[in-house]
């Protein structure tokens, strides 16, 4: 495998950007209520596991950014638009395909797919842009 230089500050910022997108997306003015209703969790139950869930999400976000930077470099993306395209293609090929099957197998509403994948799509596009321009 080709060795690539990694700007770990960019990886960290991309991971934080994913967390910020999630915090906004799943906030009460946007999709917190519909999301909780679709998965059947109360606000109190959500708050009880929020700290642990955010810690796990942050570690996952770091891993996602680390892997995505490899895709960005291998694709030769050096502009925000090209980085965003890499983020989009990774979302389409690896996230959307898996989660649409999961929602289908679990007989969950398609709206849940849209809510969850909207956040992931926006996050991966932003992460790809950050990782492409900040080397």
Number of C-alpha atoms within 10 A of each C-alpha: 3 6 6 10 10 15 13 16 12 20 25 18 17 28 24 18 20 26 18 13 19 18 15 14 19 19 12 12 9 13 16 16 15 15 18 16 13 14 11 10 12 12 12 9 11 12 11 11 10 12 11 11 12 14 11 11 16 17 12 13 23 19 15 17 28 20 12 23 30 17 20 24 18 12 14 13 21 18 16 19 17 19 29 25 20 27 29 22 18 19 20 14 11 11 16 20 11 12 16 17 12 13 15 12 9 9 9 14 12 12 13 19 18 15 18 17 18 15 19 21 23 20 26 29 23 23 31 31 24 24 33 27 16 17 15
